[in-house]
Amino acid sequence: MTVHLILDEQSVARFDGVTFHLNPAEKHPENPVLLPGAPHQWDSLQVAWPGTVLYDAEAGLFRCWYSGLDAVQTPERWWRPGHAESADGIHWTKPALGQVTYLDHPTNQLRLDWDNLNMSCVFLNPAADAPPSRRFGALFSEWAPDVGPGWARKGLAWSPDGLAWTRAGGAYLAGVPGNPPETAYQDINQLVFCHDAEDPDHRVVGFGQYYTPRWDGKLVRNIGRVHGPAVAHLRNADPILALAPAEGIDEELHFASVTRIGKSWLMLFESDRFSREPIHGDLRLAVSEDGATFRRVHPHQPLVSTGTKGMWDENLLVTTTSAIQEVGDMLYLFYFGCPNVYTAWPAAYAVSADRRGAMFYPSYLGVAVLPRDRFAYAEGPGHLTSLPLAMREDGLWLNADGEGIAVTAIGTDGAVLATGHLTDERLRTVYRKVRWMTAPPTELCLLQVHLGDGERLYSLSC
């Protein structure tokens, strides 16, 4: 079955009376769920980005790869990768790995035996024939002096367990920001694997920070795209730009997490106002039908808001890689948060790059939750008509709130094919089956959904 999200007016063919709303995620009451370490530990100041949270079904654990920073002002101080794990995504531990010690204490820090700037993203290898030694993959940011001054690459590494990593060459090579689009560097932090892509060159699609001028000519971060036939062979897409800052809403776009739900590509992105004092950035939603060009969903509203005054996530939120993780019939959205004191970031907004907030102030990992596929909704009274949908033998299921919801199937010629209503039969817990009063439709059709006062429709599955 294919899920069809009801996000806004552009998600449907037409509507009458209904209104469309974002469904903000609810922050977990035990936030922040992963904190910096004790004063004597290597991550005593920050649990920070770039970072990835994945559910490892084989181990039955949530696993987090994050960037840690210590509070001790040691020479050559920089962010290092660490690993944490959790049975439920809420209560985390940092098991000692036996790879690195800090101040003579065992740590959960990962040892990487090659020069790199950071661990950009981690992914589970989707290849069915992948050898055990390549169960996990990761991209790392690296300079490429062997190519020339100002060139950088994303290095590729493989691991059998997500802990012991072996470098396997480069996955992506490009020039410094400001180069022509075909060679401009992107800080890739998200990969999406598309085995059903008709074009083999689009079986792996990546998203990352891409510098290009905004409306006032200033060179700022946008969300760009790369693609390739395999993760080891990525290059800039054409067009390269997936989403740009919107004047009056945000100044730059930092990190983005992208996932496919049904035929839609859903992007959770960081909408930033770095010139504010203190800085401010929340997490908003965009969608694409082709994975190339994204449009904003309820552009003036965040899906995950910054915290209230004095909270740990008051002034800046940063999404993790693969931020949206399924937990039963809930969606967990993992993100990093920073308190009010976190200022003058990134380096371009600081008086001195060495004095930016990232070097001196704390950051944490938190989680917000949503019921499955309930990112936004249409609310009655009124009715809406879906875009053309192909009906299948499994029938039609609605992710909806309300007891009086009725459905009419309409052929592409305008003829009524069938009428139906919701039953108590459920798929998981959020989807309810439609019972047709006549023979169910078996052809391409449009669905007219009638919503009573206060009734809501979040998505359809057929």
N, C-alpha and C positions, 0 to 999 in steps of 0.2 A: 504494500500500500504506500501511497505517496501523501505526505503532509503538505497542506496548503495553509500558510499562515495568514491571518487577517490582521494586518499591521496598520493600515490607514486607507484613505480613499482610493489610492492607486492599487490596492490589493484586490479590488473588486471591479466588475464591469459597470455597475451602476448601483445607486442606493437612494432610498427615500425615507427621511425621518430619522434614521439611525445616526449616531455620532461615534467618532473614532477616538480612542484614548490609548496612551501608553500605560503599561502596567508595571510601575516601578518595582524593582527587586527589593526584597526585605533583608536587611542586614541581620546576620545571625547574632543572637544576644550574647554569645561567648566571644565575640570579636574583641581584639585581634586574635586569630587562632595560632599564629606562629610569630614568636617574639624574638628580638635579639637576645644573645646569650648573656651570661654573667660577666662582670668586669674583667675577669681573667681569661675570657674565651675569645676566639678569633673573630666571631661575629657579634661582638658586644655592643656595637653601635647600630648596625642595620641588618635587617632581612630585606633585600632589595632586588630590583630588576637589573638586567633581564632575568626572568625566571619562568619556569614551566611547572604546571600541575597536571598530572595524568593519573587515571585510574588503571592500575596494573591488574587485570583480571586473573592472570596466572598466579600472582602473589596474593591476591585479595586485599590489596593495599592502595591507598592514594599515595603518590610519590611526588615530592617537590624538589626541583633543582633550582636553587636561588643563588644570588650574589650576596656575599657577606662582607662586612667591613668592620674592623676593630676600632675601638675608641682610643687606643694608644697611638700617639703620633709618631710612628716608627718611620725610618727612611724607606723610600720606595713603596709606601703604603698604597694599596690598590685593592679593588674588589676581587674576591676569589670565589670559586663555585663550591657550594655545599649541598648536602642531600638530607632531606627529612622524610618521614613516612607517617602514615596515619591509617587506622582501620575505618574511620568514618568521615574523614575530611575536616573534622573539627578539632580533635585532640591529637596533637603531633608530638613525635619524639625525634631526637637527633642522635641516632645510634653512632657510636664511635666506629670508624671504618678502618682504622689501622694504617691509614695512608699518610697523614700529616699530623704532627704535634705542634702545639702553640704554647709557649711558655712552659714547656715540658708536660703539657696536658694532652691526652688523646682528643681527637676532634672528629667531626663529621665532614671535614673539608676533603674535597677531591684533589688528588695529585694528577696534574697533567704534565707530561714530559716533553712539552714543546711550547714555544713562545706563543701567547695569545692574549687578547685584550679582555675577552669575556666569553662565557658560554651563552650563545644567543637563544637557542631553543633546543628542546629535546623532543623526540618523536618515537613512537613505536613503529618499527619497520612493517609496512603493510604487505610486503611481498610474501606470498604463500610459500615460496621455496627458499626463503631467507635462511641461511645457516644459523645455528644457535649463537655463533660469535657476533652476529649482526642483528640481534633482537631489538636493540635500541640504537638510534642514530642521534647525532647532535651536530649543530652548526656552531662554529666558533669565529669570532671576529679576529682578524690577523692583518698586520701590515704585509705588503708584498714588495720589499725592497729589491727582490730579484727581478721584478718586472720594471720598476722605475720609481722615482720619487713621487709620493702622493698616491700610489696605487695600493689598493687593499683587496682582501679576498675574504670569503667565508670558507674556512676550513671544515672538512667533513671528518667525523670520527664515528667509530662503531663500538658497541659494547655488548657483551652477553647478558649483563645484569644491571646496566645503568650506573655502575660504580667504577669499574675498571675500563678505561677508554684507550683506544688505539687510533691514532690519526691515520686517515686514508686519503690524503691529498686535498685538493681544493674543489669546492663545489660551485664557486661563483667568484668572478674577478671583475673589478671595475675601478674607475678613477675617483678622484676626490670630488666632493660636492661642487656643482657648478660646471662639470663637464657636459658635453652634449648628451641628450637623453640615452643614446645607445650605449654610452660608456659611463654614465653617472652612477656613483656607488649608492647602493641601498643597504641599510642595516636590516637585513631580513630577520624577522623574529617569529614568523608563522609560515608553516607549510600545510598545504591541503593536497591530498592525493586523490586523483580523479581517474580511476581505472576505466571508467566508461567514456572518457573523452574520445571523440571521433578523431581528433588530430593528436597523434602521438606526442607532438611537441608540447601539449598542454596536459600531460598526465601528472605532472607535479606543478603546482602553482604556489608561489610564495608572495608574502606581503611584508613590507618593511618601510622604514623611514626613508623618504626621498626628498632631497632639497631642491626646491624650485621656487621662483619668485611668486609671491601672492599678489593681491590686487594693488598694493602700493609699491610694488617693485622690490620689497625686502625679501631676501633669500631665507626661506623658512622650511620647516619640516612639513611634508605631506605624507600621504600613504601611497606608496608605489607598488608595482607588481613585477615579478619575474616568473619565468616558466621554463620548462624543459621536459625531455622525455624521461629523465631520472633525476634523483636528487643530486647526483654528482655532475650534472650538466645543466646548470641554470644560467639564464641570461635575461637581460631586461626585456620586458614585454613591449609591445607596440599596439595600442598606446600604453605608456608606462604609468600614467596617473590614474589611481583608483578613487581617491577622495582627497579633496582640498579643503583648507580652512574656509569658513564662510564669514564674510565681513559682517560685523555686528554680533557674531556668535562666539567665534574662537579666533585666536591668533596663529596657533600652530596645532598640528596633530602629531602626537608622539608615537605611542605603540598602538597596535590594533590586533585583535584576535578574531579569526574568521573561521566559521564552521558552516557546513552544508546541512540544511534541514529541508527535506523534500527536494524541490528543484530550486530553492532559494539559497543564496549565499548570504549569511548573516554576519555582520561585522560589529563587534563591540570595540569602540575606539575611544582614545583619550582626547577629549576636547579641552584645550589649554588656553589660559590667559596668563602668560608668563610675565607680562609687564606689570601686573597688579602687585600690590604690596599688602599682605603676603600674596604669593602666587596662588593660582586656583586652577584646578583641572578635575573634571568629573568624567564619567563613562557614558557614552551615548551610542545610539543604534543606527546602523545603515544597512541597506539591503541591495542585492543585485540579482538579476535573473541569469546573467552570463558569467559572473565572477570577474568581470572586467571593469565596468563602470557602476559605481555605487551611488545611491541616493539616500539622503537622510530620512529617518523615520521620526516624526514628531521632533523636528530639529531643535526646538527651544527647550526640550525636556530631557534630563538625564535618566538613563535606566538605573544607574547607581549614582546616588548623590554623595557629595562630600559630607562629612560629619558636622554636627552642630559645634558651636564654639567650645573649645577646650577638649574636644575629642581627638583621638589618635589619628584620625583621617580627615582632619578639618580642612586642609588646604590643597591637597594634591592626591589624586588616585591614578594608578598606573596598572593597566591590565597585564595579566600573565599570558604566556603562550597557551593556546588551547584552553582559554579561561572557562568555557562553558562545559562542565562535566555532568553527565547523567548519574543520578543517585536514585534508583528506583523510579518513581514518577515525579521526582524533583530535579531541578537544574541548579547546580552549584556554580556560582560565578566568582572565581578567585581573583583577587586584586591586591596590589600593594597600596598602602596609605601612609601619608605623612602628616604630622601635626603642624600647628600654626607657626612654629619656629623655623620650619623648613623653608628658607627663602633664597633669593638670588640664584635661581637655577633655571635653565642650564647655564653653562659657562658664559654664553653670549650675553646674559642678563646680569652678570656679576661684575663688580668693579675690577676684580682679579679672578681669573679662572681658578686659581688655587684657593680662593676664599669663598667659593660657591657653597650653598647649603648642603649639597650632596656629600661634602667632605666632613661635616661637623654635626649633622642632626639626624635623629633616628627615623627609621621607616619599619613597617610591619606588614604582615600578610593577613588579609581578612577574607571573608566570604559573604556573599549575598545570595539569596535563594528565590526561586520562582517555581511554581508548578510547571510541569512539562508543557512546552510550546505555548506558554501564556505570556508572551512578550508584550502584546497589545490586544485590543478587542474592539468590536463594534457593539454598541449598546442601544437597546430599543427604548421607546417604541418606534417601529418602522420595519422596513425590510431591505435586504440587499440581494444583489444578484452576482454570483461568482463569475470569474472568468471561465471559459470552456474547460471542462474536466472530463477525463476518461474514466468511466465507471468500471469496476472490476468485480469479480465473483465474491470477494470478501465483504462487499456492500459499502455503505456510507456510514461514517462515524463522525460525530461532532464533539469538539472540545468546547463545552458551553455551560453556562449557568442559567437555569430556568426550567420550568416544567411545562410551559405552554408553547414551546418552540415548534413551528411547523415548517415543512420543506416541500417545495414544488420543483420537480425536474422538468426543464424546458428544453426542447430540441433546438438545434441550430437554426431551424426554420421557424421557430416561435411557437410550435405546437406543444401543449402540455403532455408530457410523457407519463408522469406518475406524481402522486402526492403521498406524503408520509409524515410521521411524527417521531419524537424521541422516545426511546424505551429506557428501562433500567439496566439493560444488558450493557456491560462495560468491557472496554479494552484497556488493560491496566486499570487505572482508577479515574482518569480525567476524560476519556473518550466514551461516548454513549452511542449506541447503534440506532440508526433510523429504520423504522419499520414502514415499509411501503404498503399502502392500502390496495394497490393493484400490482401487476407484474413489475418488478424493479427495472429501472432503465439499464440498458446494456450498451448504449452508444455514447458518443461524445455529446455532452449536454451542459447546460448552465443550471445552477442550483439557486433557486430563490428561497432565502431563509427569512422567515417571519419571526420577529422578536417582539415580545410584549414589553411593557414598561419595566425597565431595570434589568431585563434579560440580556445576557452577554454571549457573544460568539468570539472565541479566540482563534480557532483553527478548524480545518476539516481534514479528514483522512479517507481516501478512497483508492 
